[in-house]
C-alpha cells in the first residue's frame, strides 16, 4: 500500500478544528430543519385539514433550491464563507421565529419557507467549499462520509425530537425550539471559526455568473459524468423508498411495520458508509463505485416476489449499504472542479440531488398507479442497475 493510497482515519478528519465546528453546527441545523418540517406540517394540517397541503408543506423546502442555485449560486465563491454561513443560520432562526409567533396565513408560511429554500444552496455551498479548502485527499473523502452518516442520524433525531416536542408543546412552541437550535448553530460558527478573507474580487452580475457557471460545470464532460453518477442512483432509490407505505399496505403487513421498513435504508446507509469509509483503501473505493450502485438496485428487484417482512427489511438495508458508492466519487469531483468554482459546484451537486430525489417519487409513484407498488419498486431497481452499468463505462473513460 502506497502512502497516497493509505486510508485516512476519522480521527485525522476530526483533528481539523474547522471541520469540527462545521460538523457540529450542521448536525444541529439538520436536526432543527427536520423538526421544523414536522412541526409546520402538523400546524398546516391542523389549520386546513388538507392532506395535500400537509404533503406540500413537507416538501416545500426542496424544489425551490433549484432557483437559488441557478440565480445566486455564485455567491458561495464571492463572499467570505464564515459570514455567509452565520447569515444562513440567522435567516433560518428568524424564519422559524416568524412561523411560530407571527400568526402567518398558510400561504404566507409556505412562501416564507420556499424563499428561504432558495437561499439554502448558497449557505450550504459555503460550508462545503470551506471543508474542501482545509481537507485534502482521503481526509476530505472521509469528511463526506462523516457528514453523510451524521445527516442520517440527525434526521432521525429530528424526527424523534419533533414528534415528542409537537406532542408535548404544540407545533408553534416546537418551532421556537427550531429557532433556538439555529441560533446556537450560528453562534458555534461565529465563535469557532476565524474571520476568513474574502475570495478574489469578482466582477459582473451575480445572476449571470451563477447561470453561466452552472452551464460551464455541466458542459465539462468529466464533471457532468461525476454529477449524474451521484444524482441518478439517489433519484431511483428514493423513488422506491417513497412506495414503502403503499407497498406494506398492499402486502398486508401488520400496522406499524412501515416505520421499521422506512428505517432500514438509513440504517444500511450508516453501516455502508462506516465500513467502506473506514476499511477500504481510496483506490478500492473508486473501483467499487459501479458495484455499490448495483448493490443499491439489485435488492429492489425482489420487491415484486412477495417476500416476508423480515426479508424485505433486510433487502432494504442492503440497498442502503450501497449508498457508500458516493465515497468513491468525492475526491474525483473535488479535484475536477476549479478552485474558484468549488462553492457553486457543491451547490449544483446538492441542488441536483434534492431536485431529482423530489422527482423520483413522482415518477415511480405514477408507475405504481398502473401497476403494483412492488413492481414499481422493482422498476426503480432496474433503473439503478442500468445506472451502475453506465457508471462503470463512463468513469473508466475519464
Sine and cosine of phi, psi and omega as CSV:
sin_phi,cos_phi,sin_psi,cos_psi,sin_omega,cos_omega
0.00,0.00,0.82,-0.57,0.04,-1.00
-0.97,0.23,0.28,-0.96,0.02,-1.00
-0.88,0.48,-0.64,0.77,-0.03,-1.00
-0.93,0.37,-0.43,0.90,-0.04,-1.00
-0.99,-0.12,0.12,0.99,0.04,-1.00
-0.96,0.29,0.79,-0.62,0.03,-1.00
-0.92,0.39,0.65,-0.76,0.08,-1.00
-0.96,0.28,0.11,-0.99,0.04,-1.00
-0.87,-0.49,0.38,-0.92,0.05,-1.00
-0.90,0.43,-0.49,0.87,0.04,-1.00
-0.90,0.44,-0.64,0.77,0.03,-1.00
-0.90,0.44,-0.64,0.77,0.02,-1.00
-0.89,0.45,-0.72,0.69,-0.07,-1.00
-0.97,0.26,-0.15,0.99,0.07,-1.00
-0.95,0.30,-0.26,0.97,0.06,-1.00
-0.99,0.16,0.88,-0.47,0.00,-1.00
-0.90,0.44,-0.58,0.81,0.03,-1.00
-0.88,0.47,-0.71,0.70,0.01,-1.00
-0.91,0.43,-0.66,0.75,-0.02,-1.00
-0.86,0.51,-0.68,0.73,0.00,-1.00
-0.90,0.44,-0.75,0.67,-0.03,-1.00
-0.93,0.38,-0.60,0.80,0.01,-1.00
-0.90,0.43,-0.74,0.68,-0.02,-1.00
-0.92,0.40,-0.70,0.72,-0.02,-1.00
-0.93,0.38,-0.62,0.78,0.00,-1.00
-0.93,0.36,-0.60,0.80,0.04,-1.00
-0.86,0.51,-0.72,0.69,0.00,-1.00
-0.91,0.42,-0.65,0.76,-0.04,-1.00
-0.93,0.37,-0.62,0.78,0.02,-1.00
-0.91,0.42,-0.69,0.72,0.06,-1.00
-0.87,0.49,-0.64,0.77,0.01,-1.00
-0.92,0.40,-0.66,0.75,0.03,-1.00
-0.89,0.47,-0.66,0.75,0.02,-1.00
-0.91,0.42,-0.65,0.76,0.06,-1.00
-0.87,0.50,-0.67,0.75,0.01,-1.00
-0.89,0.46,-0.67,0.75,0.00,-1.00
-0.87,0.49,-0.72,0.70,0.00,-1.00
-0.89,0.45,-0.76,0.65,-0.08,-1.00
-0.90,0.43,-0.70,0.71,-0.05,-1.00
-0.94,0.34,-0.58,0.81,0.05,-1.00
-0.89,0.46,-0.69,0.72,0.03,-1.00
-0.90,0.43,-0.66,0.75,-0.02,-1.00
-0.89,0.45,-0.73,0.68,-0.03,-1.00
-0.91,0.41,-0.68,0.73,0.01,-1.00
-0.91,0.43,-0.61,0.79,0.03,-1.00
-0.91,0.42,-0.56,0.83,0.00,-1.00
-0.98,0.22,-0.68,0.73,-0.16,-0.99
-0.98,-0.17,-0.45,0.89,-0.11,-0.99
0.93,0.36,0.26,0.97,-0.07,-1.00
-0.98,-0.21,0.90,-0.44,0.10,-1.00
-0.87,0.49,-0.57,0.82,-0.01,-1.00
-0.89,0.45,-0.74,0.67,0.01,-1.00
-0.91,0.41,-0.55,0.83,0.08,-1.00
-0.90,0.44,-0.66,0.75,0.02,-1.00
-0.93,0.37,-0.66,0.75,0.04,-1.00
-0.88,0.48,-0.65,0.76,0.04,-1.00
-0.87,0.49,-0.65,0.76,-0.01,-1.00
-0.88,0.48,-0.58,0.81,-0.09,-1.00
-0.95,-0.30,0.08,1.00,-0.12,-0.99
-0.91,0.41,-0.35,0.94,-0.04,-1.00
-1.00,0.08,0.03,1.00,-0.11,-0.99
-0.98,-0.19,-0.89,0.45,-0.13,-0.99
-0.88,0.48,-0.59,0.81,0.01,-1.00
-0.88,0.48,-0.25,0.97,0.01,-1.00
-0.89,0.46,-0.44,0.90,0.05,-1.00
-0.86,0.51,-0.64,0.77,-0.02,-1.00
-0.90,0.44,-0.73,0.68,-0.02,-1.00
-0.89,0.45,-0.69,0.73,0.00,-1.00
-0.90,0.44,-0.61,0.79,-0.04,-1.00
-0.96,0.29,-0.59,0.81,-0.16,-0.99
-0.99,-0.17,-0.56,0.83,-0.08,-1.00
-0.74,-0.67,0.29,0.96,-0.03,-1.00
-0.87,0.50,-0.46,0.89,-0.04,-1.00
-0.94,0.35,-0.24,0.97,0.03,-1.00
-0.87,0.50,-0.47,0.88,0.01,-1.00
-0.89,0.45,-0.37,0.93,0.03,-1.00
-0.97,-0.24,-0.03,1.00,-0.07,-1.00
-0.94,-0.34,-0.31,0.95,-0.09,-1.00
-0.87,-0.50,0.45,-0.89,0.05,-1.00
-0.86,0.51,0.74,-0.67,-0.13,-0.99
-0.91,0.42,-0.63,0.78,-0.05,-1.00
-0.87,0.49,-0.75,0.66,0.00,-1.00
-0.88,0.48,-0.60,0.80,-0.01,-1.00
-0.93,0.37,-0.67,0.75,0.00,-1.00
-0.92,0.40,-0.70,0.71,0.02,-1.00
-0.88,0.47,-0.67,0.74,0.03,-1.00
-0.87,0.49,-0.61,0.79,0.02,-1.00
-0.88,0.47,-0.72,0.69,0.02,-1.00
-0.92,0.39,-0.57,0.82,0.04,-1.00
-0.91,0.42,-0.66,0.75,0.03,-1.00
-0.90,0.44,-0.69,0.73,0.03,-1.00
-0.88,0.47,-0.65,0.76,0.03,-1.00
-0.88,0.47,-0.73,0.68,-0.01,-1.00
-0.89,0.45,-0.64,0.77,0.00,-1.00
-0.92,0.39,-0.62,0.78,0.04,-1.00
-0.90,0.43,-0.63,0.78,0.06,-1.00
-0.89,0.46,-0.66,0.75,0.02,-1.00
-0.90,0.44,-0.67,0.74,0.01,-1.00
-0.90,0.43,-0.56,0.83,-0.05,-1.00
-0.99,0.17,-0.61,0.80,-0.24,-0.97
-0.93,-0.37,-0.39,0.92,-0.18,-0.98
-0.99,0.13,-0.20,0.98,-0.03,-1.00
0.88,0.47,0.64,0.77,-0.05,-1.00
-0.93,0.37,0.56,-0.83,0.17,-0.98
-0.91,0.43,0.30,-0.95,-0.09,-1.00
-0.85,0.53,-0.71,0.71,-0.04,-1.00
-0.88,0.48,-0.60,0.80,-0.01,-1.00
-0.95,0.32,-0.59,0.80,0.05,-1.00
-0.89,0.45,-0.70,0.71,0.01,-1.00
-0.91,0.41,-0.64,0.77,0.03,-1.00
-0.89,0.46,-0.68,0.73,0.01,-1.00
-0.87,0.49,-0.72,0.69,0.01,-1.00
-0.89,0.45,-0.63,0.77,0.02,-1.00
-0.91,0.42,-0.65,0.76,0.02,-1.00
-0.90,0.43,-0.70,0.71,0.03,-1.00
-0.88,0.47,-0.61,0.79,0.02,-1.00
-0.89,0.46,-0.52,0.85,0.05,-1.00
-0.89,0.46,-0.52,0.86,-0.03,-1.00
-1.00,0.07,-0.32,0.95,-0.11,-0.99
-0.82,0.58,-0.68,0.73,-0.02,-1.00
-0.86,0.51,-0.55,0.84,-0.02,-1.00
-0.92,0.38,-0.74,0.67,-0.03,-1.00
-0.91,0.41,-0.70,0.71,0.00,-1.00
-0.91,0.41,-0.60,0.80,0.00,-1.00
-0.92,0.39,-0.58,0.81,0.03,-1.00
-0.88,0.47,-0.66,0.76,0.04,-1.00
-0.92,0.40,-0.71,0.70,0.00,-1.00
-0.89,0.46,-0.64,0.77,0.00,-1.00
-0.90,0.43,-0.67,0.74,-0.02,-1.00
-0.90,0.44,-0.65,0.76,0.06,-1.00
-0.89,0.45,-0.67,0.74,0.01,-1.00
-0.91,0.41,-0.44,0.90,0.02,-1.00
-0.98,0.21,-0.54,0.84,-0.09,-1.00
-0.99,-0.11,-0.31,0.95,0.02,-1.00
-0.88,-0.48,0.63,-0.78,-0.02,-1.00
-0.74,-0.67,0.20,-0.98,0.10,-1.00
0.83,0.56,-0.68,-0.74,-0.10,-0.99
-0.97,0.25,-0.37,0.93,0.08,-1.00
-0.91,0.42,-0.57,0.82,0.06,-1.00
-0.91,0.41,-0.67,0.75,0.00,-1.00
-0.88,0.47,-0.69,0.72,0.00,-1.00
-0.94,0.35,-0.45,0.89,0.09,-1.00
-0.90,0.43,-0.60,0.80,0.06,-1.00
-0.92,0.38,-0.59,0.81,0.05,-1.00
-0.89,0.46,-0.72,0.69,0.03,-1.00
-0.88,0.48,-0.69,0.73,0.00,-1.00
-0.90,0.44,-0.62,0.78,0.01,-1.00
-0.91,0.41,-0.72,0.69,0.02,-1.00
-0.90,0.44,-0.68,0.73,0.01,-1.00
-0.89,0.45,-0.64,0.77,0.00,-1.00
-0.87,0.50,-0.69,0.72,0.02,-1.00
-0.90,0.44,-0.71,0.71,-0.01,-1.00
-0.91,0.43,-0.66,0.75,-0.02,-1.00
-0.92,0.39,-0.60,0.80,0.05,-1.00
-0.91,0.42,-0.68,0.73,0.04,-1.00
-0.89,0.46,-0.67,0.75,0.03,-1.00
-0.90,0.43,-0.66,0.75,0.01,-1.00
-0.89,0.45,-0.63,0.77,0.03,-1.00
-0.90,0.43,-0.69,0.72,0.00,-1.00
-0.91,0.41,-0.74,0.67,0.01,-1.00
-0.91,0.42,-0.63,0.78,0.00,-1.00
-0.88,0.48,-0.70,0.71,0.01,-1.00
-0.89,0.46,-0.68,0.74,0.00,-1.00
-0.92,0.39,-0.72,0.70,-0.06,-1.00
-0.91,0.42,-0.68,0.73,0.00,-1.00
-0.91,0.42,-0.66,0.75,0.00,-1.00
-0.92,0.39,-0.62,0.78,-0.09,-1.00
-1.00,0.05,-0.58,0.81,-0.15,-0.99
-0.92,-0.40,-0.31,0.95,-0.12,-0.99
1.00,-0.07,0.38,-0.92,-0.11,-0.99
-0.90,0.43,-0.59,0.81,-0.05,-1.00
-0.93,0.36,-0.67,0.74,0.05,-1.00
-0.93,0.37,-0.53,0.85,0.08,-1.00
-0.89,0.45,-0.60,0.80,0.05,-1.00
-0.91,0.41,-0.50,0.86,0.08,-1.00
-0.92,0.40,-0.61,0.79,0.08,-1.00
-0.89,0.46,-0.66,0.75,0.06,-1.00
-0.85,0.52,-0.71,0.70,0.02,-1.00
-0.88,0.48,-0.67,0.74,0.02,-1.00
-0.89,0.45,-0.63,0.78,0.03,-1.00
-0.89,0.45,-0.67,0.74,0.03,-1.00
-0.92,0.39,-0.58,0.81,0.06,-1.00
-0.89,0.46,-0.71,0.70,0.03,-1.00
-0.89,0.45,-0.66,0.75,0.02,-1.00
-0.86,0.50,-0.69,0.72,0.03,-1.00
-0.89,0.45,-0.64,0.77,0.02,-1.00
-0.92,0.40,-0.60,0.80,0.05,-1.00
-0.86,0.51,-0.71,0.71,-0.01,-1.00
-0.94,0.35,-0.68,0.73,-0.04,-1.00
-0.89,0.46,-0.65,0.76,-0.03,-1.00
-0.99,0.12,-0.61,0.79,-0.16,-0.99
-0.99,0.12,-0.41,0.91,-0.02,-1.00
-0.98,-0.21,0.64,-0.77,0.09,-1.00
-0.94,0.33,0.40,-0.92,0.06,-1.00
-0.88,0.48,0.78,-0.63,-0.08,-1.00
-0.98,-0.20,0.54,-0.84,0.02,-1.00
-0.96,0.28,0.48,-0.88,0.05,-1.00
-0.94,0.34,0.56,-0.83,0.10,-1.00
-0.89,0.46,0.12,-0.99,0.03,-1.00
-0.83,0.56,0.67,-0.74,-0.05,-1.00
-0.83,0.56,0.68,-0.73,0.02,-1.00
-0.92,-0.38,0.58,-0.82,0.02,-1.00
-0.91,-0.41,0.33,-0.95,0.04,-1.00
1.00,-0.04,0.10,-0.99,-0.06,-1.00
-0.95,0.32,0.68,-0.73,0.09,-1.00
-0.87,0.49,-0.67,0.75,-0.03,-1.00
-0.90,0.44,-0.70,0.71,-0.02,-1.00
-0.92,0.40,-0.68,0.73,0.00,-1.00
-0.90,0.44,-0.62,0.78,0.00,-1.00
-0.91,0.42,-0.74,0.67,-0.02,-1.00
-0.90,0.43,-0.75,0.67,-0.01,-1.00
-0.92,0.39,-0.57,0.82,0.04,-1.00
-0.89,0.45,-0.69,0.73,0.04,-1.00
-0.90,0.44,-0.65,0.76,0.04,-1.00
-0.89,0.45,-0.63,0.77,0.02,-1.00
-0.90,0.43,-0.68,0.73,0.02,-1.00
-0.90,0.44,-0.70,0.71,-0.05,-1.00
-0.96,0.29,-0.36,0.93,0.02,-1.00
-0.99,0.15,-0.26,0.97,0.06,-1.00
-0.98,0.18,0.88,-0.47,-0.14,-0.99
-0.88,0.48,-0.66,0.75,-0.02,-1.00
-0.91,0.41,-0.72,0.69,0.01,-1.00
-0.90,0.43,-0.65,0.76,0.00,-1.00
-0.88,0.47,-0.67,0.74,0.02,-1.00
-0.91,0.42,-0.65,0.76,0.01,-1.00
-0.91,0.41,-0.59,0.81,0.05,-1.00
-0.91,0.41,-0.78,0.63,-0.05,-1.00
-0.93,0.37,-0.50,0.87,0.06,-1.00
-0.91,0.42,-0.44,0.90,0.05,-1.00
-1.00,0.00,-0.53,0.84,-0.07,-1.00
-0.97,0.23,-0.75,0.66,-0.23,-0.97
-0.91,0.41,-0.72,0.69,0.02,-1.00
-0.86,0.50,-0.64,0.77,0.01,-1.00
-0.89,0.46,-0.63,0.78,0.02,-1.00
-0.88,0.47,-0.74,0.67,-0.09,-1.00
-0.94,0.35,-0.69,0.72,-0.03,-1.00
-0.92,0.38,-0.63,0.78,0.06,-1.00
-0.89,0.46,-0.60,0.80,0.07,-1.00
-0.87,0.50,-0.62,0.78,0.05,-1.00
-0.95,0.32,-0.67,0.74,0.02,-1.00
-0.84,0.54,-0.62,0.78,-0.05,-1.00
-0.91,0.42,-0.25,0.97,-0.03,-1.00
-0.99,-0.16,0.08,1.00,-0.06,-1.00
-0.88,0.48,-0.66,0.75,-0.05,-1.00
-0.91,0.41,-0.78,0.62,0.06,-1.00
-0.91,0.42,-0.51,0.86,0.04,-1.00
-0.89,0.46,-0.72,0.70,0.00,-1.00
-0.89,0.45,-0.62,0.79,0.02,-1.00
-0.92,0.39,-0.69,0.72,0.01,-1.00
-0.90,0.45,-0.57,0.82,-0.01,-1.00
-0.99,0.17,-0.19,0.98,-0.01,-1.00
0.96,0.28,0.46,0.89,0.06,-1.00
-0.92,0.40,0.48,-0.88,-0.02,-1.00
-0.85,0.53,0.49,-0.87,0.04,-1.00
-0.87,0.50,0.65,-0.76,0.00,-1.00
1.00,-0.08,-0.19,0.98,-0.03,-1.00
-0.98,0.18,-0.25,0.97,0.01,-1.00
-0.89,0.45,-0.58,0.81,0.05,-1.00
-0.88,0.48,-0.67,0.75,0.06,-1.00
-0.87,0.49,-0.72,0.69,-0.04,-1.00
-0.92,0.40,-0.67,0.75,0.00,-1.00
-0.91,0.42,-0.48,0.88,-0.01,-1.00
-0.98,0.20,-0.29,0.96,-0.10,-0.99
-0.92,0.40,-0.65,0.76,-0.02,-1.00
-0.91,0.43,-0.77,0.63,0.03,-1.00
-0.89,0.46,-0.54,0.84,0.08,-1.00
-0.90,0.45,-0.67,0.74,0.07,-1.00
-0.89,0.45,-0.62,0.78,0.03,-1.00
-0.88,0.47,-0.70,0.72,0.04,-1.00
-0.87,0.49,-0.71,0.70,-0.04,-1.00
-0.91,0.41,-0.70,0.71,-0.02,-1.00
-0.91,0.42,-0.69,0.72,0.02,-1.00
-0.89,0.46,-0.65,0.76,0.00,-1.00
-0.91,0.41,-0.72,0.70,-0.05,-1.00
-0.92,0.38,-0.77,0.63,-0.05,-1.00
-0.94,0.33,-0.64,0.77,-0.01,-1.00
-0.92,0.40,-0.60,0.80,-0.11,-0.99
-1.00,-0.05,-0.55,0.84,-0.17,-0.99
-0.98,-0.17,-0.45,0.89,-0.08,-1.00
-1.00,-0.01,0.61,-0.79,0.09,-1.00
-0.94,0.33,0.38,-0.92,0.00,-1.00
-0.81,0.59,-0.71,0.71,-0.02,-1.00
-0.92,0.40,-0.56,0.83,0.03,-1.00
-0.92,0.40,-0.67,0.74,0.02,-1.00
-0.85,0.53,-0.66,0.75,-0.03,-1.00
-0.93,0.36,-0.53,0.85,0.06,-1.00
-0.96,0.27,-0.38,0.92,-0.06,-1.00
-1.00,0.04,0.01,1.00,-0.08,-1.00
-0.83,0.56,-0.84,0.55,-0.05,-1.00
-0.90,0.43,-0.71,0.71,0.05,-1.00
-0.86,0.50,-0.60,0.80,0.01,-1.00
-0.95,0.31,-0.57,0.82,0.11,-0.99
-0.89,0.46,-0.66,0.75,0.06,-1.00
-0.88,0.48,-0.58,0.82,0.04,-1.00
-0.91,0.41,-0.49,0.87,0.10,-0.99
-0.91,0.43,-0.64,0.77,-0.15,-0.99
-1.00,-0.01,-0.60,0.80,-0.13,-0.99
-0.85,0.53,-0.70,0.71,-0.01,-1.00
-0.88,0.47,-0.46,0.89,-0.03,-1.00
-0.93,0.37,-0.40,0.92,0.03,-1.00
-0.87,0.49,-0.49,0.87,-0.07,-1.00
-0.99,0.17,-0.08,1.00,-0.05,-1.00
-0.93,0.38,-0.25,0.97,0.02,-1.00
-1.00,-0.03,0.08,1.00,-0.14,-0.99
-0.99,-0.15,-0.04,1.00,0.02,-1.00
0.96,0.29,0.63,0.77,-0.02,-1.00
-0.96,0.28,0.37,-0.93,0.04,-1.00
-0.94,0.35,0.23,-0.97,-0.13,-0.99
-0.83,0.56,-0.76,0.65,-0.08,-1.00
-0.91,0.43,-0.57,0.82,0.04,-1.00
-0.92,0.40,-0.64,0.77,0.04,-1.00
-0.89,0.46,-0.70,0.71,0.03,-1.00
-0.87,0.49,-0.68,0.74,0.01,-1.00
-0.89,0.46,-0.67,0.74,0.00,-1.00
-0.91,0.41,-0.61,0.79,0.04,-1.00
-0.92,0.40,-0.59,0.81,0.06,-1.00
-0.91,0.42,-0.64,0.77,0.05,-1.00
-0.90,0.44,-0.65,0.76,0.08,-1.00
-0.83,0.56,-0.70,0.72,0.03,-1.00
-0.88,0.47,-0.62,0.79,0.02,-1.00
-0.85,0.52,-0.57,0.82,-0.03,-1.00
-0.90,0.44,-0.32,0.95,0.00,-1.00
-0.90,0.44,-0.19,0.98,0.10,-1.00
-0.90,0.43,-0.11,0.99,0.05,-1.00
-0.82,0.57,-0.53,0.85,-0.09,-1.00
-0.91,0.42,-0.41,0.91,-0.01,-1.00
-0.91,0.42,-0.49,0.87,0.02,-1.00
-0.98,0.21,-0.09,1.00,-0.03,-1.00
-0.94,-0.33,-0.28,0.96,-0.16,-0.99
-0.90,0.43,-0.75,0.66,-0.03,-1.00
-0.90,0.44,-0.67,0.74,-0.02,-1.00
-0.90,0.44,-0.63,0.78,0.01,-1.00
-0.92,0.39,-0.73,0.69,0.01,-1.00
-0.84,0.54,-0.71,0.70,-0.07,-1.00
-0.96,0.27,-0.41,0.91,-0.03,-1.00
-0.97,0.24,-0.36,0.93,-0.09,-1.00
-1.00,-0.08,0.71,-0.70,0.09,-1.00
-0.86,0.50,0.65,-0.76,-0.08,-1.00
-0.84,0.55,-0.54,0.84,-0.04,-1.00
-0.95,0.32,-0.21,0.98,-0.04,-1.00
-0.88,-0.48,0.22,0.97,-0.10,-1.00
-0.87,0.49,-0.70,0.71,-0.03,-1.00
-0.85,0.53,-0.75,0.66,-0.01,-1.00
-0.92,0.40,-0.58,0.82,0.00,-1.00
-0.91,0.42,-0.68,0.73,0.03,-1.00
-0.92,0.39,-0.57,0.82,0.08,-1.00
-0.90,0.44,-0.68,0.74,0.03,-1.00
-0.90,0.44,-0.66,0.75,0.03,-1.00
-0.86,0.50,-0.76,0.65,-0.03,-1.00
-0.91,0.42,-0.69,0.73,-0.03,-1.00
-0.91,0.42,-0.66,0.75,0.04,-1.00
-0.88,0.48,-0.66,0.75,0.05,-1.00
-0.88,0.48,-0.73,0.69,-0.01,-1.00
-0.88,0.47,-0.70,0.71,-0.07,-1.00
-0.91,0.42,-0.74,0.67,-0.05,-1.00
-0.95,0.30,-0.53,0.85,0.10,-1.00
-0.92,0.38,-0.43,0.90,0.12,-0.99
-0.98,0.19,-0.40,0.92,-0.01,-1.00
-0.99,0.11,-0.58,0.81,-0.07,-1.00
-0.82,0.57,-0.74,0.67,0.01,-1.00
-0.87,0.50,-0.61,0.79,0.03,-1.00
-0.91,0.41,-0.65,0.76,-0.02,-1.00
-0.90,0.44,-0.80,0.59,-0.07,-1.00
-0.99,0.16,-0.36,0.93,0.16,-0.99
-0.90,0.44,-0.60,0.80,0.06,-1.00
-0.90,0.43,-0.65,0.76,0.06,-1.00
-0.88,0.48,-0.66,0.75,-0.04,-1.00
-0.93,0.38,-0.37,0.93,0.05,-1.00
-0.91,0.42,-0.50,0.86,-0.06,-1.00
-0.97,-0.23,-0.41,0.91,0.01,-1.00
-0.82,-0.57,0.04,-1.00,0.06,-1.00
-0.95,0.32,0.43,-0.90,0.00,-1.00
-0.87,0.49,-0.62,0.79,0.02,-1.00
-0.88,0.48,-0.62,0.79,0.03,-1.00
-0.93,0.36,-0.65,0.76,0.04,-1.00
-0.89,0.46,-0.63,0.78,0.05,-1.00
-0.91,0.42,-0.61,0.80,0.06,-1.00
-0.91,0.41,-0.60,0.80,0.07,-1.00
-0.89,0.46,-0.64,0.77,0.06,-1.00
-0.89,0.46,-0.63,0.78,0.05,-1.00
-0.90,0.43,-0.66,0.76,0.02,-1.00
-0.90,0.44,-0.64,0.77,0.04,-1.00
-0.90,0.43,-0.60,0.80,0.04,-1.00
-0.92,0.39,-0.65,0.76,0.05,-1.00
-0.90,0.44,-0.62,0.78,0.06,-1.00
-0.89,0.45,-0.61,0.79,0.05,-1.00
-0.91,0.41,-0.61,0.79,0.05,-1.00
-0.87,0.49,-0.69,0.73,0.01,-1.00
-0.90,0.44,-0.71,0.70,0.04,-1.00
-0.88,0.48,-0.67,0.75,-0.01,-1.00
-0.89,0.45,-0.67,0.74,0.02,-1.00
-0.85,0.52,-0.68,0.74,-0.01,-1.00
-0.95,0.30,-0.72,0.69,-0.12,-0.99
-0.94,0.33,-0.66,0.75,-0.05,-1.00
-0.95,0.30,-0.45,0.89,0.06,-1.00
-0.92,0.38,-0.43,0.90,-0.09,-1.00
-1.00,-0.07,0.13,0.99,0.00,-1.00
-1.00,0.03,0.00,0.00,0.00,0.00
